[in-house]
Amino acid sequence: MGNSKSGAVSKEILEDLKLNTKFSETEIVQWYENFKRQCPTGRISKEEFQTIYSKFFPESDANTYAQHVFRSFDTNDDGTLDFKEYIIALHMTSTGKTTRKLEWAFSLFDVDKNGYITKSEVKEICTAIFKLIPKDELADLPEDENTPEKRADKLWKFFDKGENDRVAEGEFIQGVLDNDEALRLIQYQPLK
């Protein structure tokens, strides 16, 4: 597997991704082959990412959420993701309750990238999350979270902050770790 002919994932990237994701070597190699086929340049644009991400939510409008996910993983702000950024994005958005996932979630909610989350940013992401929820599931949501505004209000209360206050990364992570309800509110989990 460690061959370095062009077209194969480099040994360094493969080892790094095996250490930092839940994916096996076989899965990473398969992802890489698909990635190279779909993105011969080795970079994926925001539009391409949105198209791929939307396939995970066929019953929903995932475009807005995908744009926020893309922004949070485009760490060098060049408007594209390389293979490693792409795999880390898939891993972080599909794994369970970990501090790393919560660090990523904070960067997702930190829309203006200033190191803090405001209530308006929480509302913006809650609005994007709502677009992921299929119409037939919206009716089953609890009364106090059946709109993006209500969901944002409910989540904001967990941080014990005023309307115009800000939440730092550590406060966000601790607030979500301390409360399973908050963890549920920062994401969309399809009904099984």
N, C-alpha and C positions, 0 to 999 in steps of 0.2 A: 504494500500500500504506500510505502514511503517514496515511490519514484517521483522524480521532479520534472518529468517531461511536461512541456507546455500543455495546458488543458486539464492537468490534474491539480487538485488542491494542494498547496504547499504543505510540507510536513509541519512547519511551525504553526501555520494557521489551524491545521487539523488537530495538533496536540493542544493548542490553546482552546479551541472550541470543545474538545473532549473534556478538558478540565473545567470549563466555565459554563457548560450547558448540560442538559440531560440527554442529549443526543448521542447515539453510538457512532463509531467510526463509519460503519456502513451507511447509516442515515445521512451523516454529513457528506460523504462522498456522493450519495444519490442526490442530495439537495444541490451540491455543487454542479453536478452534471446538468441538472435541470436549469439551474441559474445560468450557466454558461450558454445553454441552448437558447434560453429566453433573452439573455442579456450578453451578447457576444463581446460587448465593450468591457465587461467585468464590473459595470456600474448599473444601478437601477434608478430610474427617475421616480419622482413623486407620483406621476401618473401611472407608471408601470406598477409601482408598489400598491397604489389604490386598487388597480384592477385585480391584482393577486389577492390582496387582503379582502376585497369584496366577495371573493369566492367562498370565504369562510362564513359569510353571512348572506346566503342567497335570498333570504326572505326579508332583508333589511336594506337600508341605505347606510352603507359603511364608509362612504367617501369622506365625510367630515372627520370621523374618528380616525380613519386611516391617515389623513393629513396631519393630525396631531401626533399619531404614533410615529409617522415619518420624521416630523420635526424633532421629536425627542431622541431619535436615534441618529440623525444626521449631525453627528458630533462636531464635524469640521465645517458645517454650514455651507457645503459646496453644492447643495441641491440634489445630491445623489447618495445612494448607499452602496458600499462595496459588499462583497460576499460576507465578510466577517460581521459588519454592522447589520446586515440583513438577517443572518442566522441568530445573532444576539437578540434582535427585535422579535423574531418568531419565538425564541426561547422565553424571553421575559414576558411576552404577552400570553403565553400558554402554560406557565408553571404556577405552582401554588404560592402559599403565604411565606415569602422569604423577605429578608431585609433588602436584598438586591432588587427584588421585584417592587418593593415599596419605594426604593430610591428611584427606580424608573418611573413609577406612578407619580412621584412628586415632580419629576421633570416633565411628565405629560401634562400635569395640572399647571405647571409654571409656564404659562403660555408666552409671557414676555421675557422669559429666561433671566429674571432679575434676582433669583434666589429665594423668592417668597411667593406664596399663593394668596390671592385675594378672593373674596367671596364672588366677585364677578368672573374670575377665572374658573372657580368651581362650577359656577352656573354654565359657563361656556362648554366645559367638558361634559357636564351632566346632560346638556342639550345634545352633544355629539353621541353620548352613550344611548340616549333615548332613541336616536335614529337607528341604532342597532337592534332595538327590541321590535320583533314582528308585531304587527297590528293586533293579532289575536291574543298576544300575551299582555298587552297594555291593560286590558280590562281586568286582569288578575292581580295587578299591582295594588299594594295597600293604599288606602285613601291618602295617607300623609306622604306618599312618594309617587303619586300617579301623574305628575308633571315634572319637567326638568327643574322648574323653580322650587317645587316642594322637596324634590330630592336634594337639591343644592342646600336649601334651608336646613333640612334634617342632617345632612352631612356636616354643615358648618357648625351646628350646635355641638357636635362631638369635640370640637376644638376649643370650645368655651371662649370664643372671640366675639367682639362687637362687629357690627356691619362693616366698618371701615378699617378693621385691624388686618394684620397679615399673619400668616403661618409660615414658620421656617421649616426646613426639611426635617430636622430632628423632632419637632413638635408633630409634624404630619405623620412621620413613621410611628412614633410612640402612640399617637392618638388612634391610629388604625390597628396597631398591634394590640392595644388595650381593649378594642371593641370589635367583635366579629360583625356587628351590624354596620359599622363604618367600612369595614373591608368589603362587605357585600355591596355597599352603595358606590364604591369607586370603580366598579366594573360591571360588565353585563355577563351573566352566566345563562346560556340558553337553557330552557326547561328540558329536562331529559326525556 
